[in-house]
């Protein structure tokens, strides 16, 4: 598979996408959704959910991509793949936490930690790398 982490990082560092947008928009073409729509939908999820410093936006973007990839999209049977998707999200969160120490923006961007831009870039890279390593 293509190095999506490089694409996600470029969207974040060069194009000015927020961390969630950078991760989620990287996979639009693969899953047949319009990047403009995903860009708009994810605008408020940067900086840990709109600046609240809660769940990391890169992690949220990763969760969105996992949902998009794993959901059956069956609105008549909405529970068809839901538990499997939840399990994949929990596993991805566990792996992200093992690599970065937390899934929370407030923990990742501490005064004593990495500089914010570098920290966020690494989170975007890690989230895209984990998506690429998942088995669908």
Phi and psi in radians as a Rosetta constraint file:
Dihedral C 1 N 2 CA 2 C 2 CIRCULARHARMONIC -0.977 0.35
Dihedral N 2 CA 2 C 2 N 3 CIRCULARHARMONIC 2.691 0.35
Dihedral C 2 N 3 CA 3 C 3 CIRCULARHARMONIC -1.340 0.35
Dihedral N 3 CA 3 C 3 N 4 CIRCULARHARMONIC 1.392 0.35
Dihedral C 3 N 4 CA 4 C 4 CIRCULARHARMONIC -1.106 0.35
Dihedral N 4 CA 4 C 4 N 5 CIRCULARHARMONIC -0.450 0.35
Dihedral C 4 N 5 CA 5 C 5 CIRCULARHARMONIC -1.107 0.35
Dihedral N 5 CA 5 C 5 N 6 CIRCULARHARMONIC -0.618 0.35
Dihedral C 5 N 6 CA 6 C 6 CIRCULARHARMONIC -1.150 0.35
Dihedral N 6 CA 6 C 6 N 7 CIRCULARHARMONIC -0.706 0.35
Dihedral C 6 N 7 CA 7 C 7 CIRCULARHARMONIC -1.129 0.35
Dihedral N 7 CA 7 C 7 N 8 CIRCULARHARMONIC -0.790 0.35
Dihedral C 7 N 8 CA 8 C 8 CIRCULARHARMONIC -1.086 0.35
Dihedral N 8 CA 8 C 8 N 9 CIRCULARHARMONIC -0.771 0.35
Dihedral C 8 N 9 CA 9 C 9 CIRCULARHARMONIC -1.094 0.35
Dihedral N 9 CA 9 C 9 N 10 CIRCULARHARMONIC -0.722 0.35
Dihedral C 9 N 10 CA 10 C 10 CIRCULARHARMONIC -1.120 0.35
Dihedral N 10 CA 10 C 10 N 11 CIRCULARHARMONIC -0.691 0.35
Dihedral C 10 N 11 CA 11 C 11 CIRCULARHARMONIC -1.089 0.35
Dihedral N 11 CA 11 C 11 N 12 CIRCULARHARMONIC -0.633 0.35
Dihedral C 11 N 12 CA 12 C 12 CIRCULARHARMONIC -1.319 0.35
Dihedral N 12 CA 12 C 12 N 13 CIRCULARHARMONIC -0.877 0.35
Dihedral C 12 N 13 CA 13 C 13 CIRCULARHARMONIC -1.465 0.35
Dihedral N 13 CA 13 C 13 N 14 CIRCULARHARMONIC -0.579 0.35
Dihedral C 13 N 14 CA 14 C 14 CIRCULARHARMONIC -1.760 0.35
Dihedral N 14 CA 14 C 14 N 15 CIRCULARHARMONIC -0.653 0.35
Dihedral C 14 N 15 CA 15 C 15 CIRCULARHARMONIC -1.659 0.35
Dihedral N 15 CA 15 C 15 N 16 CIRCULARHARMONIC -0.225 0.35
Dihedral C 15 N 16 CA 16 C 16 CIRCULARHARMONIC 1.444 0.35
Dihedral N 16 CA 16 C 16 N 17 CIRCULARHARMONIC 0.250 0.35
Dihedral C 16 N 17 CA 17 C 17 CIRCULARHARMONIC -1.120 0.35
Dihedral N 17 CA 17 C 17 N 18 CIRCULARHARMONIC 2.629 0.35
Dihedral C 17 N 18 CA 18 C 18 CIRCULARHARMONIC -1.309 0.35
Dihedral N 18 CA 18 C 18 N 19 CIRCULARHARMONIC 3.031 0.35
Dihedral C 18 N 19 CA 19 C 19 CIRCULARHARMONIC -1.082 0.35
Dihedral N 19 CA 19 C 19 N 20 CIRCULARHARMONIC -0.706 0.35
Dihedral C 19 N 20 CA 20 C 20 CIRCULARHARMONIC -1.175 0.35
Dihedral N 20 CA 20 C 20 N 21 CIRCULARHARMONIC -0.799 0.35
Dihedral C 20 N 21 CA 21 C 21 CIRCULARHARMONIC -1.039 0.35
Dihedral N 21 CA 21 C 21 N 22 CIRCULARHARMONIC -0.740 0.35
Dihedral C 21 N 22 CA 22 C 22 CIRCULARHARMONIC -1.054 0.35
Dihedral N 22 CA 22 C 22 N 23 CIRCULARHARMONIC -0.755 0.35
Dihedral C 22 N 23 CA 23 C 23 CIRCULARHARMONIC -1.282 0.35
Dihedral N 23 CA 23 C 23 N 24 CIRCULARHARMONIC -0.956 0.35
Dihedral C 23 N 24 CA 24 C 24 CIRCULARHARMONIC -1.094 0.35
Dihedral N 24 CA 24 C 24 N 25 CIRCULARHARMONIC -0.737 0.35
Dihedral C 24 N 25 CA 25 C 25 CIRCULARHARMONIC -1.212 0.35
Dihedral N 25 CA 25 C 25 N 26 CIRCULARHARMONIC -0.380 0.35
Dihedral C 25 N 26 CA 26 C 26 CIRCULARHARMONIC -1.088 0.35
Dihedral N 26 CA 26 C 26 N 27 CIRCULARHARMONIC -0.474 0.35
Dihedral C 26 N 27 CA 27 C 27 CIRCULARHARMONIC -1.845 0.35
Dihedral N 27 CA 27 C 27 N 28 CIRCULARHARMONIC 0.137 0.35
Dihedral C 27 N 28 CA 28 C 28 CIRCULARHARMONIC -1.029 0.35
Dihedral N 28 CA 28 C 28 N 29 CIRCULARHARMONIC -0.869 0.35
Dihedral C 28 N 29 CA 29 C 29 CIRCULARHARMONIC -1.080 0.35
Dihedral N 29 CA 29 C 29 N 30 CIRCULARHARMONIC -0.744 0.35
Dihedral C 29 N 30 CA 30 C 30 CIRCULARHARMONIC -1.005 0.35
Dihedral N 30 CA 30 C 30 N 31 CIRCULARHARMONIC -0.653 0.35
Dihedral C 30 N 31 CA 31 C 31 CIRCULARHARMONIC -1.849 0.35
Dihedral N 31 CA 31 C 31 N 32 CIRCULARHARMONIC 0.163 0.35
Dihedral C 31 N 32 CA 32 C 32 CIRCULARHARMONIC 1.208 0.35
Dihedral N 32 CA 32 C 32 N 33 CIRCULARHARMONIC 0.645 0.35
Dihedral C 32 N 33 CA 33 C 33 CIRCULARHARMONIC -2.073 0.35
Dihedral N 33 CA 33 C 33 N 34 CIRCULARHARMONIC 2.659 0.35
Dihedral C 33 N 34 CA 34 C 34 CIRCULARHARMONIC -1.289 0.35
Dihedral N 34 CA 34 C 34 N 35 CIRCULARHARMONIC 2.226 0.35
Dihedral C 34 N 35 CA 35 C 35 CIRCULARHARMONIC -1.059 0.35
Dihedral N 35 CA 35 C 35 N 36 CIRCULARHARMONIC -0.661 0.35
Dihedral C 35 N 36 CA 36 C 36 CIRCULARHARMONIC -1.030 0.35
Dihedral N 36 CA 36 C 36 N 37 CIRCULARHARMONIC -0.709 0.35
Dihedral C 36 N 37 CA 37 C 37 CIRCULARHARMONIC -1.174 0.35
Dihedral N 37 CA 37 C 37 N 38 CIRCULARHARMONIC -0.788 0.35
Dihedral C 37 N 38 CA 38 C 38 CIRCULARHARMONIC -1.148 0.35
Dihedral N 38 CA 38 C 38 N 39 CIRCULARHARMONIC -0.697 0.35
Dihedral C 38 N 39 CA 39 C 39 CIRCULARHARMONIC -0.991 0.35
Dihedral N 39 CA 39 C 39 N 40 CIRCULARHARMONIC -0.809 0.35
Dihedral C 39 N 40 CA 40 C 40 CIRCULARHARMONIC -1.179 0.35
Dihedral N 40 CA 40 C 40 N 41 CIRCULARHARMONIC -0.762 0.35
Dihedral C 40 N 41 CA 41 C 41 CIRCULARHARMONIC -1.108 0.35
Dihedral N 41 CA 41 C 41 N 42 CIRCULARHARMONIC -0.532 0.35
Dihedral C 41 N 42 CA 42 C 42 CIRCULARHARMONIC -1.729 0.35
Dihedral N 42 CA 42 C 42 N 43 CIRCULARHARMONIC 0.048 0.35
Dihedral C 42 N 43 CA 43 C 43 CIRCULARHARMONIC -0.987 0.35
Dihedral N 43 CA 43 C 43 N 44 CIRCULARHARMONIC -0.638 0.35
Dihedral C 43 N 44 CA 44 C 44 CIRCULARHARMONIC -1.506 0.35
Dihedral N 44 CA 44 C 44 N 45 CIRCULARHARMONIC 0.095 0.35
Dihedral C 44 N 45 CA 45 C 45 CIRCULARHARMONIC -1.768 0.35
Dihedral N 45 CA 45 C 45 N 46 CIRCULARHARMONIC 0.051 0.35
Dihedral C 45 N 46 CA 46 C 46 CIRCULARHARMONIC -1.316 0.35
Dihedral N 46 CA 46 C 46 N 47 CIRCULARHARMONIC 2.887 0.35
Dihedral C 46 N 47 CA 47 C 47 CIRCULARHARMONIC 0.917 0.35
Dihedral N 47 CA 47 C 47 N 48 CIRCULARHARMONIC 0.779 0.35
Dihedral C 47 N 48 CA 48 C 48 CIRCULARHARMONIC 1.162 0.35
Dihedral N 48 CA 48 C 48 N 49 CIRCULARHARMONIC 0.915 0.35
Dihedral C 48 N 49 CA 49 C 49 CIRCULARHARMONIC 1.319 0.35
Dihedral N 49 CA 49 C 49 N 50 CIRCULARHARMONIC 1.208 0.35
Dihedral C 49 N 50 CA 50 C 50 CIRCULARHARMONIC 1.216 0.35
Dihedral N 50 CA 50 C 50 N 51 CIRCULARHARMONIC 0.556 0.35
Dihedral C 50 N 51 CA 51 C 51 CIRCULARHARMONIC 1.516 0.35
Dihedral N 51 CA 51 C 51 N 52 CIRCULARHARMONIC 0.117 0.35
Dihedral C 51 N 52 CA 52 C 52 CIRCULARHARMONIC -1.386 0.35
Dihedral N 52 CA 52 C 52 N 53 CIRCULARHARMONIC -0.131 0.35
Dihedral C 52 N 53 CA 53 C 53 CIRCULARHARMONIC 1.077 0.35
Dihedral N 53 CA 53 C 53 N 54 CIRCULARHARMONIC 0.554 0.35
Dihedral C 53 N 54 CA 54 C 54 CIRCULARHARMONIC -1.640 0.35
Dihedral N 54 CA 54 C 54 N 55 CIRCULARHARMONIC -2.290 0.35
Dihedral C 54 N 55 CA 55 C 55 CIRCULARHARMONIC -1.017 0.35
Dihedral N 55 CA 55 C 55 N 56 CIRCULARHARMONIC 2.241 0.35
Dihedral C 55 N 56 CA 56 C 56 CIRCULARHARMONIC -0.901 0.35
Dihedral N 56 CA 56 C 56 N 57 CIRCULARHARMONIC 2.348 0.35
Dihedral C 56 N 57 CA 57 C 57 CIRCULARHARMONIC -1.074 0.35
Dihedral N 57 CA 57 C 57 N 58 CIRCULARHARMONIC -0.623 0.35
Dihedral C 57 N 58 CA 58 C 58 CIRCULARHARMONIC -1.113 0.35
Dihedral N 58 CA 58 C 58 N 59 CIRCULARHARMONIC -0.672 0.35
Dihedral C 58 N 59 CA 59 C 59 CIRCULARHARMONIC -1.154 0.35
Dihedral N 59 CA 59 C 59 N 60 CIRCULARHARMONIC -0.759 0.35
Dihedral C 59 N 60 CA 60 C 60 CIRCULARHARMONIC -1.060 0.35
Dihedral N 60 CA 60 C 60 N 61 CIRCULARHARMONIC -0.753 0.35
Dihedral C 60 N 61 CA 61 C 61 CIRCULARHARMONIC -1.060 0.35
Dihedral N 61 CA 61 C 61 N 62 CIRCULARHARMONIC -0.707 0.35
Dihedral C 61 N 62 CA 62 C 62 CIRCULARHARMONIC -1.071 0.35
Dihedral N 62 CA 62 C 62 N 63 CIRCULARHARMONIC -0.770 0.35
Dihedral C 62 N 63 CA 63 C 63 CIRCULARHARMONIC -1.086 0.35
Dihedral N 63 CA 63 C 63 N 64 CIRCULARHARMONIC -0.704 0.35
Dihedral C 63 N 64 CA 64 C 64 CIRCULARHARMONIC -1.086 0.35
Dihedral N 64 CA 64 C 64 N 65 CIRCULARHARMONIC -0.747 0.35
Dihedral C 64 N 65 CA 65 C 65 CIRCULARHARMONIC -1.166 0.35
Dihedral N 65 CA 65 C 65 N 66 CIRCULARHARMONIC -0.728 0.35
Dihedral C 65 N 66 CA 66 C 66 CIRCULARHARMONIC -1.044 0.35
Dihedral N 66 CA 66 C 66 N 67 CIRCULARHARMONIC -0.774 0.35
Dihedral C 66 N 67 CA 67 C 67 CIRCULARHARMONIC -1.074 0.35
Dihedral N 67 CA 67 C 67 N 68 CIRCULARHARMONIC -0.788 0.35
Dihedral C 67 N 68 CA 68 C 68 CIRCULARHARMONIC -1.090 0.35
Dihedral N 68 CA 68 C 68 N 69 CIRCULARHARMONIC -0.723 0.35
Dihedral C 68 N 69 CA 69 C 69 CIRCULARHARMONIC -1.266 0.35
Dihedral N 69 CA 69 C 69 N 70 CIRCULARHARMONIC -0.603 0.35
Dihedral C 69 N 70 CA 70 C 70 CIRCULARHARMONIC -1.715 0.35
Dihedral N 70 CA 70 C 70 N 71 CIRCULARHARMONIC -0.429 0.35
Dihedral C 70 N 71 CA 71 C 71 CIRCULARHARMONIC -1.169 0.35
Dihedral N 71 CA 71 C 71 N 72 CIRCULARHARMONIC 2.427 0.35
Dihedral C 71 N 72 CA 72 C 72 CIRCULARHARMONIC -1.281 0.35
Dihedral N 72 CA 72 C 72 N 73 CIRCULARHARMONIC -0.336 0.35
Dihedral C 72 N 73 CA 73 C 73 CIRCULARHARMONIC 1.177 0.35
Dihedral N 73 CA 73 C 73 N 74 CIRCULARHARMONIC 0.403 0.35
Dihedral C 73 N 74 CA 74 C 74 CIRCULARHARMONIC -1.615 0.35
Dihedral N 74 CA 74 C 74 N 75 CIRCULARHARMONIC 1.743 0.35
Dihedral C 74 N 75 CA 75 C 75 CIRCULARHARMONIC -1.266 0.35
Dihedral N 75 CA 75 C 75 N 76 CIRCULARHARMONIC -0.272 0.35
Dihedral C 75 N 76 CA 76 C 76 CIRCULARHARMONIC -1.427 0.35
Dihedral N 76 CA 76 C 76 N 77 CIRCULARHARMONIC -0.438 0.35
Dihedral C 76 N 77 CA 77 C 77 CIRCULARHARMONIC -2.272 0.35
Dihedral N 77 CA 77 C 77 N 78 CIRCULARHARMONIC 1.217 0.35
Dihedral C 77 N 78 CA 78 C 78 CIRCULARHARMONIC -1.114 0.35
Dihedral N 78 CA 78 C 78 N 79 CIRCULARHARMONIC -0.274 0.35
Dihedral C 78 N 79 CA 79 C 79 CIRCULARHARMONIC -1.636 0.35
Dihedral N 79 CA 79 C 79 N 80 CIRCULARHARMONIC 0.009 0.35
Dihedral C 79 N 80 CA 80 C 80 CIRCULARHARMONIC -0.920 0.35
Dihedral N 80 CA 80 C 80 N 81 CIRCULARHARMONIC -0.819 0.35
Dihedral C 80 N 81 CA 81 C 81 CIRCULARHARMONIC -2.076 0.35
Dihedral N 81 CA 81 C 81 N 82 CIRCULARHARMONIC 0.044 0.35
Dihedral C 81 N 82 CA 82 C 82 CIRCULARHARMONIC -1.000 0.35
Dihedral N 82 CA 82 C 82 N 83 CIRCULARHARMONIC -0.843 0.35
Dihedral C 82 N 83 CA 83 C 83 CIRCULARHARMONIC -1.166 0.35
Dihedral N 83 CA 83 C 83 N 84 CIRCULARHARMONIC -0.628 0.35
Dihedral C 83 N 84 CA 84 C 84 CIRCULARHARMONIC -1.164 0.35
Dihedral N 84 CA 84 C 84 N 85 CIRCULARHARMONIC -0.707 0.35
Dihedral C 84 N 85 CA 85 C 85 CIRCULARHARMONIC -1.099 0.35
Dihedral N 85 CA 85 C 85 N 86 CIRCULARHARMONIC -0.783 0.35
Dihedral C 85 N 86 CA 86 C 86 CIRCULARHARMONIC -1.018 0.35
Dihedral N 86 CA 86 C 86 N 87 CIRCULARHARMONIC -0.733 0.35
Dihedral C 86 N 87 CA 87 C 87 CIRCULARHARMONIC -1.108 0.35
Dihedral N 87 CA 87 C 87 N 88 CIRCULARHARMONIC -0.737 0.35
Dihedral C 87 N 88 CA 88 C 88 CIRCULARHARMONIC -1.119 0.35
Dihedral N 88 CA 88 C 88 N 89 CIRCULARHARMONIC -0.676 0.35
Dihedral C 88 N 89 CA 89 C 89 CIRCULARHARMONIC -1.157 0.35
Dihedral N 89 CA 89 C 89 N 90 CIRCULARHARMONIC -0.751 0.35
Dihedral C 89 N 90 CA 90 C 90 CIRCULARHARMONIC -1.089 0.35
Dihedral N 90 CA 90 C 90 N 91 CIRCULARHARMONIC -0.700 0.35
Dihedral C 90 N 91 CA 91 C 91 CIRCULARHARMONIC -1.147 0.35
Dihedral N 91 CA 91 C 91 N 92 CIRCULARHARMONIC -0.766 0.35
Dihedral C 91 N 92 CA 92 C 92 CIRCULARHARMONIC -1.103 0.35
Dihedral N 92 CA 92 C 92 N 93 CIRCULARHARMONIC -0.717 0.35
Dihedral C 92 N 93 CA 93 C 93 CIRCULARHARMONIC -1.097 0.35
Dihedral N 93 CA 93 C 93 N 94 CIRCULARHARMONIC -0.722 0.35
Dihedral C 93 N 94 CA 94 C 94 CIRCULARHARMONIC -1.074 0.35
Dihedral N 94 CA 94 C 94 N 95 CIRCULARHARMONIC -0.806 0.35
Dihedral C 94 N 95 CA 95 C 95 CIRCULARHARMONIC -1.141 0.35
Dihedral N 95 CA 95 C 95 N 96 CIRCULARHARMONIC -0.724 0.35
Dihedral C 95 N 96 CA 96 C 96 CIRCULARHARMONIC -1.077 0.35
Dihedral N 96 CA 96 C 96 N 97 CIRCULARHARMONIC -0.794 0.35
Dihedral C 96 N 97 CA 97 C 97 CIRCULARHARMONIC -1.092 0.35
Dihedral N 97 CA 97 C 97 N 98 CIRCULARHARMONIC -0.670 0.35
Dihedral C 97 N 98 CA 98 C 98 CIRCULARHARMONIC -1.088 0.35
Dihedral N 98 CA 98 C 98 N 99 CIRCULARHARMONIC -0.659 0.35
Dihedral C 98 N 99 CA 99 C 99 CIRCULARHARMONIC -1.409 0.35
Dihedral N 99 CA 99 C 99 N 100 CIRCULARHARMONIC -0.654 0.35
Dihedral C 99 N 100 CA 100 C 100 CIRCULARHARMONIC -1.939 0.35
Dihedral N 100 CA 100 C 100 N 101 CIRCULARHARMONIC -0.246 0.35
Dihedral C 100 N 101 CA 101 C 101 CIRCULARHARMONIC 1.700 0.35
Dihedral N 101 CA 101 C 101 N 102 CIRCULARHARMONIC -0.306 0.35
Dihedral C 101 N 102 CA 102 C 102 CIRCULARHARMONIC -2.932 0.35
Dihedral N 102 CA 102 C 102 N 103 CIRCULARHARMONIC 2.877 0.35
Dihedral C 102 N 103 CA 103 C 103 CIRCULARHARMONIC -1.924 0.35
Dihedral N 103 CA 103 C 103 N 104 CIRCULARHARMONIC 0.094 0.35
Dihedral C 103 N 104 CA 104 C 104 CIRCULARHARMONIC -1.814 0.35
Dihedral N 104 CA 104 C 104 N 105 CIRCULARHARMONIC 2.249 0.35
Dihedral C 104 N 105 CA 105 C 105 CIRCULARHARMONIC -0.941 0.35
Dihedral N 105 CA 105 C 105 N 106 CIRCULARHARMONIC -0.744 0.35
Dihedral C 105 N 106 CA 106 C 106 CIRCULARHARMONIC -1.082 0.35
Dihedral N 106 CA 106 C 106 N 107 CIRCULARHARMONIC -0.507 0.35
Dihedral C 106 N 107 CA 107 C 107 CIRCULARHARMONIC -1.455 0.35
Dihedral N 107 CA 107 C 107 N 108 CIRCULARHARMONIC -0.590 0.35
Dihedral C 107 N 108 CA 108 C 108 CIRCULARHARMONIC -1.321 0.35
Dihedral N 108 CA 108 C 108 N 109 CIRCULARHARMONIC -0.565 0.35
Dihedral C 108 N 109 CA 109 C 109 CIRCULARHARMONIC -1.923 0.35
Dihedral N 109 CA 109 C 109 N 110 CIRCULARHARMONIC 1.206 0.35
Dihedral C 109 N 110 CA 110 C 110 CIRCULARHARMONIC -1.642 0.35
Dihedral N 110 CA 110 C 110 N 111 CIRCULARHARMONIC 2.808 0.35
Dihedral C 110 N 111 CA 111 C 111 CIRCULARHARMONIC -1.044 0.35
Dihedral N 111 CA 111 C 111 N 112 CIRCULARHARMONIC -0.630 0.35
Dihedral C 111 N 112 CA 112 C 112 CIRCULARHARMONIC -1.562 0.35
Dihedral N 112 CA 112 C 112 N 113 CIRCULARHARMONIC -0.118 0.35
Dihedral C 112 N 113 CA 113 C 113 CIRCULARHARMONIC -1.546 0.35
Dihedral N 113 CA 113 C 113 N 114 CIRCULARHARMONIC -2.742 0.35
Dihedral C 113 N 114 CA 114 C 114 CIRCULARHARMONIC -1.161 0.35
Dihedral N 114 CA 114 C 114 N 115 CIRCULARHARMONIC 2.769 0.35
Dihedral C 114 N 115 CA 115 C 115 CIRCULARHARMONIC -1.097 0.35
Dihedral N 115 CA 115 C 115 N 116 CIRCULARHARMONIC 2.468 0.35
Dihedral C 115 N 116 CA 116 C 116 CIRCULARHARMONIC -0.896 0.35
Dihedral N 116 CA 116 C 116 N 117 CIRCULARHARMONIC -0.827 0.35
Dihedral C 116 N 117 CA 117 C 117 CIRCULARHARMONIC -1.118 0.35
Dihedral N 117 CA 117 C 117 N 118 CIRCULARHARMONIC -0.752 0.35
Dihedral C 117 N 118 CA 118 C 118 CIRCULARHARMONIC -1.127 0.35
Dihedral N 118 CA 118 C 118 N 119 CIRCULARHARMONIC -0.762 0.35
Dihedral C 118 N 119 CA 119 C 119 CIRCULARHARMONIC -1.011 0.35
Dihedral N 119 CA 119 C 119 N 120 CIRCULARHARMONIC -0.871 0.35
Dihedral C 119 N 120 CA 120 C 120 CIRCULARHARMONIC -1.142 0.35
Dihedral N 120 CA 120 C 120 N 121 CIRCULARHARMONIC -0.688 0.35
Dihedral C 120 N 121 CA 121 C 121 CIRCULARHARMONIC -1.040 0.35
Dihedral N 121 CA 121 C 121 N 122 CIRCULARHARMONIC -0.776 0.35
Dihedral C 121 N 122 CA 122 C 122 CIRCULARHARMONIC -1.151 0.35
Dihedral N 122 CA 122 C 122 N 123 CIRCULARHARMONIC -0.607 0.35
Dihedral C 122 N 123 CA 123 C 123 CIRCULARHARMONIC -1.180 0.35
Dihedral N 123 CA 123 C 123 N 124 CIRCULARHARMONIC -0.734 0.35
Dihedral C 123 N 124 CA 124 C 124 CIRCULARHARMONIC -1.063 0.35
Dihedral N 124 CA 124 C 124 N 125 CIRCULARHARMONIC -0.816 0.35
Dihedral C 124 N 125 CA 125 C 125 CIRCULARHARMONIC -1.059 0.35
Dihedral N 125 CA 125 C 125 N 126 CIRCULARHARMONIC -0.786 0.35
Dihedral C 125 N 126 CA 126 C 126 CIRCULARHARMONIC -1.130 0.35
Dihedral N 126 CA 126 C 126 N 127 CIRCULARHARMONIC -0.774 0.35
Dihedral C 126 N 127 CA 127 C 127 CIRCULARHARMONIC -1.066 0.35
Dihedral N 127 CA 127 C 127 N 128 CIRCULARHARMONIC -0.804 0.35
Dihedral C 127 N 128 CA 128 C 128 CIRCULARHARMONIC -1.146 0.35
Dihedral N 128 CA 128 C 128 N 129 CIRCULARHARMONIC -0.685 0.35
Dihedral C 128 N 129 CA 129 C 129 CIRCULARHARMONIC -1.096 0.35
Dihedral N 129 CA 129 C 129 N 130 CIRCULARHARMONIC -0.730 0.35
Dihedral C 129 N 130 CA 130 C 130 CIRCULARHARMONIC -1.138 0.35
Dihedral N 130 CA 130 C 130 N 131 CIRCULARHARMONIC -0.700 0.35
Dihedral C 130 N 131 CA 131 C 131 CIRCULARHARMONIC -1.035 0.35
Dihedral N 131 CA 131 C 131 N 132 CIRCULARHARMONIC -0.815 0.35
Dihedral C 131 N 132 CA 132 C 132 CIRCULARHARMONIC -1.123 0.35
Dihedral N 132 CA 132 C 132 N 133 CIRCULARHARMONIC -0.444 0.35
Dihedral C 132 N 133 CA 133 C 133 CIRCULARHARMONIC -1.508 0.35
Dihedral N 133 CA 133 C 133 N 134 CIRCULARHARMONIC -0.199 0.35
Dihedral C 133 N 134 CA 134 C 134 CIRCULARHARMONIC -1.234 0.35
Dihedral N 134 CA 134 C 134 N 135 CIRCULARHARMONIC 2.575 0.35
Dihedral C 134 N 135 CA 135 C 135 CIRCULARHARMONIC -1.737 0.35
Dihedral N 135 CA 135 C 135 N 136 CIRCULARHARMONIC 2.192 0.35
